Amino acid sequence: MATPDFEPRFMQVGVLTAALQELTPRALRDADPDLAVEEWLAFAAEVGADSIQLSAALHPDESDIPPEAMLDPVANTLDLRAPLDRPRADRILTAVKQTGVELADLAFFDNMLHADPGLRRKKADFMVKVFDAAVMLGVPAVCGFVGKHTGRSLEANLTDFEESFVPLLAEAKARGLTYRIEQCPMPGWTVDDAFHNNIAYTPAAWIALHRICERHGVGDQLRVHYDPSHAILMGQDTRSIFQYLKDEGYPFLIDGFHVKGQVIDPKGLAGWGFGGQTLGRGDTVGGVPSADPADLGNAWKKQTTICEHELPGTARHDPLAYLTNRSVDWLDHQLAARELLEIDFSRAPLIVEHEYGPARVQDKAKLAPILKGSVEFTRRIDQAAAAMYALQHEVLPAQGIPVQGVGREAYRS
């Protein structure tokens, strides 16, 4: 038998366009909606990205959530106030060809199980517009949340999911698309004590939702766009999550990655524990939600008092933090994905999501070197993990040479 060659398989690295929401000034993009996409593709090429995750959202004039109430405001880089037609799609695809930057997928992050029936319908209708745009642009998937009816228990939300979200997946299936769910628990969506305001927040929940989808013939449409920052927020580690999916027979569920870290604040965690600040946040007045949108943003203290988002490469190398699940071990993240998941690494996107507040400057000239450094860090980490995997799982075993050491193990801290 021939000795296998060393052939590491690398992932493509992209950027979520919400990193710079106003790259194109609002006055210009409202008048010429696709200019924002053209300029973002050019900017992505400048920072060395292979692709972009193109963000769509309800226009600020149509959104039910004011920006002041958001921890990380969304971006409607892809403006769908009017549906994307063929001339608009061709203009965007021309820019794709000219820049060499691909469209990894489209994204629309909102609460798809909103308690208000009218708003739920509005968001679902917009999601279908995103699906149609994805078809026009030839992308394979749309990324977003599931959400939660915040007036009902998590268990009761399974009915909401079956009644409202499964039909959306049927729309995706009819268009040949996959829906990639992000698992952020969205604690700041409510001013009450609820922390899990997105029912698709953890592997066991993904499996429960997927089983519902399987019953309705849309199991192939539901996949996960995994973000390790949310695992750190909830005290989990990536390797154990991937091992759990494999143990339960669902190693195929993860279909893409948001590369965003989380750094736990030990003092904040000592004061409040996982679940964050529960008292005196300033999001209510007299026991009722404040009428000031800026006050409502304080609901995110459930998260921000115990941690801070990391843009990959901006946090110090900290082995102790990795081993205690207080920061993302990026090398093991990429290695564990290769060892435990069933995923096509030539196709699955590795998307840098920039939500590190102090570095989230909305100035192109200042942000460019920051994103360039993070994209390059992400690429090199993935290359290192790919090299380790190829050497340790393909080249050495074929020659009967043992791999040294133990390495990180699942279900251990």
C-alpha positions, 0 to 999 in steps of 0.5 A, a space after each residue: 500500500 502506498 504511503 499517504 502524503 501529507 495533505 492538510 485540508 484548510 477552511 476558508 475564512 470569512 467575515 460577518 458584515 455586521 463588523 462595520 455596519 456603516 461602511 457605506 453611509 446610510 444616505 448613500 445606501 438607502 438611495 443605492 442599496 447594493 452599493 453597501 454590498 459592493 463596498 463590503 466585498 471590496 473591504 473584505 478583499 482588503 482585509 484578506 478574507 476569502 468570503 463574507 457572511 452577508 448580513 440582512 436585517 429589517 431596515 432601521 425604519 422597520 425594526 421593532 428593536 431600537 439600536 440602543 437596546 441591542 448589545 451588538 446591533 445588526 446590519 442590513 448590508 443586504 437591503 431587502 426592503 424591496 425583494 432582490 431581483 435579477 439585475 440587483 443579484 447580477 450586480 452583486 455577483 459581478 462584484 463577487 467576481 471582481 473582488 474574488 471574495 465569495 458569499 459564504 451564506 446570508 444571515 438574518 438574526 432575529 427572534 423568529 418565535 416572537 410572542 407578538 403574532 404580527 411581529 412573528 409573521 413580519 419576521 417570517 415574511 422577511 426571512 422568506 425574502 432572505 431565502 429568495 435572495 439566497 437563491 438569486 445569489 447562489 448561496 447554499 444556506 441562511 444563518 439565523 436564530 430560532 428565538 423564543 416566545 418569551 411568555 412561555 416556557 422552553 418546553 411550551 416553545 417546542 409547540 411554537 417551533 413546530 407550528 411556526 419554524 418548521 414551515 420556514 424550514 419547508 420554505 428553505 427546502 423548497 428552495 434547496 437551502 439549509 438553515 444554520 442556527 446560531 446558539 446564542 441564548 440571547 439573555 438580554 432580549 428580556 428584562 425579566 430573569 430569563 436567560 435562555 431566550 433562544 431555544 436552540 441554545 445547546 446541543 441537547 436542544 438542537 437534537 430535540 429540535 432536529 427530531 421534530 424536523 425529522 418528523 416533518 421531513 425537513 431534518 436536512 434543512 436544520 443545521 448549526 452555525 456553531 459559535 464557541 463564545 456562547 459555550 464559554 458563556 454557559 460554562 461549556 467547552 467546545 471539545 465536549 460539545 462536539 463529543 456529545 454530538 458524536 456520542 448522540 449520533 448527531 456529528 453532522 449537525 454543525 455546518 459552519 462556524 462563527 469565530 468569536 471568543 469570550 473571555 470570562 471576568 473572574 471577579 464578575 463571575 464570583 459576584 454573580 455566577 453564570 447567569 450574570 447580574 440579576 439585581 439592580 441592572 437598570 432595565 426596569 423602573 418601578 418593577 416594569 420595563 423602562 420606556 427608555 431604549 437605552 435602559 433596556 440595553 442594561 438587560 445585557 448585564 446578565 451577560 456583560 457582568 461576567 464576560 466580554 466578547 473576543 475578536 480572535 487574536 485579541 485575547 492573551 494566550 492563557 492555557 489556564 483559561 482554556 483548561 477551565 473554559 474561561 476563554 476559547 482554545 482556538 487550536 483545539 477548537 479547530 482540531 476537535 472539529 476535525 476529529 469529532 464532526 462530520 463536516 466538509 471542510 472545503 465548504 463549511 464557512 469559518 466566519 470571523 464575527 467581530 463583537 469585541 466592543 473596544 475594538 469595534 471602531 466604525 472607521 474603515 481605516 482604523 478597523 481594517 488592520 484590526 480585522 486583517 490581523 484577526 482574519 490572519 490569526 484565524 487562518 493560521 490557527 486553522 492551518 496549524 490544526 489541519 497540519 496536526 490532524 493530517 500528521 497525527 490521524 493520517 500520515 503517522 498511523 499509516 506508518 505505524 508511528 504512535 502519536 505522542 502525549 494525551 491531549 485535551 479530552 472531552 468531559 474534563 476541565 
